[in-house]
């Protein structure tokens, strides 16, 4: 059942979005961020942590100035590498059931709902935020993106880089590189090619099956301009920069939410490659 706007506050934001927690733990590892704690939350937190109140405060609470109001407030203390001191492993909150209301409310904070910049910061951190794009805007963006891709393919044909179909470029651990794409490109690929088996190895693109790309018409710019042929490396790098700017121009003109993400991860977040079955 689709949620109403009352159940999903993000749909009323400056940048409308839906949220589904992916348990990445990223929100607990933000450099310079604050997780505010109210006085009445201290005892439940201490109990959940198995500590006396004074011990909990000493280990896990700091006093900081609120950057908005200037008021001195309590916040959870950072541990190593700007991690919340209560975070265990990659994504386990050791006091989850007693976590502060500020944590519970993320990402539906005023700073995220009322500010495009705030939303973009949260979106860059949290893989569970899905910007909502009107169907007319999405259709227009997809149409323009396809036109850019046609230009890219025509350019590649003229540049004549040699591809011997080894598939190494899609085995990122062997090629020692990563494939990034804009959110628009990821949305386009997921819409055009929604079915793919689970990736053959961790971090790989789900469309890479038995050494071949199964979504060539939907593949992102980074795939189209990358070749092992060193004779054309320089010109193709310049072409990638040029066409990347063209794609970002589409986003700006249509107010399409911008993000720049690892393509394999983006596909999994969009439900592509979550099946263990074979392609038909």
ChimeraX attribute file (.defattr): number of C-alpha atoms within 10 A of each C-alpha:
attribute: neighborCount
match mode: 1-to-1
recipient: residues
	/A:1	3
	/A:2	6
	/A:3	10
	/A:4	9
	/A:5	11
	/A:6	9
	/A:7	9
	/A:8	16
	/A:9	18
	/A:10	25
	/A:11	19
	/A:12	14
	/A:13	21
	/A:14	15
	/A:15	22
	/A:16	20
	/A:17	20
	/A:18	18
	/A:19	18
	/A:20	10
	/A:21	12
	/A:22	13
	/A:23	13
	/A:24	15
	/A:25	21
	/A:26	16
	/A:27	20
	/A:28	23
	/A:29	21
	/A:30	17
	/A:31	12
	/A:32	7
	/A:33	15
	/A:34	19
	/A:35	20
	/A:36	20
	/A:37	20
	/A:38	12
	/A:39	9
	/A:40	9
	/A:41	13
	/A:42	20
	/A:43	17
	/A:44	16
	/A:45	24
	/A:46	19
	/A:47	14
	/A:48	15
	/A:49	18
	/A:50	12
	/A:51	14
	/A:52	12
	/A:53	15
	/A:54	11
	/A:55	13
	/A:56	17
	/A:57	18
	/A:58	10
	/A:59	15
	/A:60	18
	/A:61	19
	/A:62	15
	/A:63	12
	/A:64	16
	/A:65	12
	/A:66	14
	/A:67	9
	/A:68	6
	/A:69	8
	/A:70	9
	/A:71	10
	/A:72	11
	/A:73	15
	/A:74	20
	/A:75	21
	/A:76	21
	/A:77	21
	/A:78	24
	/A:79	14
	/A:80	8
	/A:81	10
	/A:82	14
	/A:83	20
	/A:84	23
	/A:85	19
	/A:86	20
	/A:87	18
	/A:88	13
	/A:89	9
	/A:90	13
	/A:91	15
	/A:92	14
	/A:93	17
	/A:94	16
	/A:95	18
	/A:96	15
	/A:97	11
	/A:98	18
	/A:99	19
	/A:100	21
	/A:101	13
	/A:102	16
	/A:103	17
	/A:104	12
	/A:105	10
	/A:106	16
	/A:107	23
	/A:108	18
	/A:109	18
	/A:110	13
	/A:111	15
	/A:112	21
	/A:113	21
	/A:114	16
	/A:115	15
	/A:116	16
	/A:117	14
	/A:118	16
	/A:119	27
	/A:120	17
	/A:121	13
	/A:122	21
	/A:123	20
	/A:124	14
	/A:125	17
	/A:126	21
	/A:127	21
	/A:128	18
	/A:129	22
	/A:130	18
	/A:131	20
	/A:132	15
	/A:133	15
	/A:134	10
	/A:135	9
	/A:136	9
	/A:137	14
	/A:138	17
	/A:139	13
	/A:140	13
	/A:141	22
	/A:142	20
	/A:143	13
	/A:144	16
	/A:145	22
	/A:146	16
	/A:147	11
	/A:148	18
	/A:149	20
	/A:150	13
	/A:151	13
	/A:152	20
	/A:153	14
	/A:154	11
	/A:155	14
	/A:156	18
	/A:157	10
	/A:158	9
	/A:159	13
	/A:160	11
	/A:161	18
	/A:162	12
	/A:163	11
	/A:164	9
	/A:165	12
	/A:166	11
	/A:167	16
	/A:168	15
	/A:169	19
	/A:170	22
	/A:171	19
	/A:172	17
	/A:173	14
	/A:174	9
	/A:175	12
	/A:176	9
	/A:177	11
	/A:178	16
	/A:179	20
	/A:180	19
	/A:181	20
	/A:182	23
	/A:183	21
	/A:184	23
	/A:185	25
	/A:186	26
	/A:187	18
	/A:188	22
	/A:189	24
	/A:190	23
	/A:191	14
	/A:192	14
	/A:193	17
	/A:194	16
	/A:195	21
	/A:196	26
	/A:197	19
	/A:198	22
	/A:199	20
	/A:200	17
	/A:201	12
	/A:202	12
	/A:203	16
	/A:204	20
	/A:205	27
	/A:206	27
	/A:207	29
	/A:208	21
	/A:209	20
	/A:210	9
	/A:211	15
	/A:212	14
	/A:213	17
	/A:214	17
	/A:215	19
	/A:216	14
	/A:217	14
	/A:218	19
	/A:219	22
	/A:220	22
	/A:221	24
	/A:222	19
	/A:223	16
	/A:224	16
	/A:225	22
	/A:226	18
	/A:227	19
	/A:228	16
	/A:229	12
	/A:230	10
	/A:231	13
	/A:232	17
	/A:233	15
	/A:234	10
	/A:235	12
	/A:236	21
	/A:237	13
	/A:238	12
	/A:239	17
	/A:240	19
	/A:241	13
	/A:242	12
	/A:243	18
	/A:244	16
	/A:245	12
	/A:246	15
	/A:247	19
	/A:248	17
	/A:249	13
	/A:250	18
	/A:251	21
	/A:252	12
	/A:253	9
	/A:254	13
	/A:255	13
	/A:256	21
	/A:257	20
	/A:258	16
	/A:259	16
	/A:260	14
	/A:261	18
	/A:262	16
	/A:263	25
	/A:264	22
	/A:265	21
	/A:266	23
	/A:267	22
	/A:268	18
	/A:269	18
	/A:270	16
	/A:271	14
	/A:272	24
	/A:273	23
	/A:274	16
	/A:275	15
	/A:276	11
	/A:277	11
	/A:278	10
	/A:279	12
	/A:280	6
